[in-house]
Amino acid sequence: MALNRTVQLKKIRDEIWNLSKSPLYNYRKKNNYFPVIGEGNHFSKIIFIGEAPGQREAETGRPFCGAAGKILDELLVSIDLKRKDVYITNVVKDRPPNNRDPEPEEIKLYSPFLDRQILIIKPKIIATLGRFSTKYILEKFNLSEKNESITNLHGKVIEAKVPFGKTKIIPLYHPAVVLYSAGSRKVLEEDFRILKDLV
Ligand code: URA
C-alpha cells in the first residue's frame, strides 16, 4: 500500500534535515537555522513555489513567514484563500547566505525534493513565485514558454501534462517585489484574481 502523504512528506523532511552534502548545510548548522521544507494542506489543489528561505524562514523552519510572507498572506486573503488551504514550499530548502540567488548546483540538489512533493500532493494548480521557480517548473515539464521572462509570463495560465494527469501552471511575480516597487502590488493582485478564477 502506498504510504500516506504525511508519511511520505516526513520522509522528505528527514532526508533534507540530514543533507550534509549540501553546500548550504554548514551555513545552516553554524547559524542554528532550520531547513524549510514546506507547509500547508497535503491535499491542496494548489501548490505555491517560491525560491529559497530568507532569514526569518530559516530561523523558524516555516516558508514565507517574513516580510514577503506577509504580502503573500495578504494576497491569499484577497482571493479568499487561507494559508492552511494551500501548500507552500520553495525550490531550494536551505537559506543561501545573505539571500543571494540560488546557485544552479543548489537548484539541482534540492529540486528532486520539490519534484517528490509535487508527486505526493498532486496539485491541480502550480503557482510559481518569481523567476527561479517559474524557470524550474517550465523546464521540468519542457514547456514551450520555458525561455520566456517572468515579465511576459506572469498571470498566464499554462497547461501541462503530469504523471498524475493535468495541471495548470500560473507564473506569478515574487511577493517580495512589492517591497521594492509598491506599484507591483496591483499587478500581483490582478494575477491572483486570475488564480482565483482557476480555483
Ligand atoms: N522568499 C522565498 O522565495 N521563499 C520564502 O520562503 C521566503 C521568502
Residues whose N, C-alpha, C, O or C-beta is under 5 A from the ligand:
A	BS01	URA	G50 E51 A52 P53 G54 E57 P63 F64 A68 N90
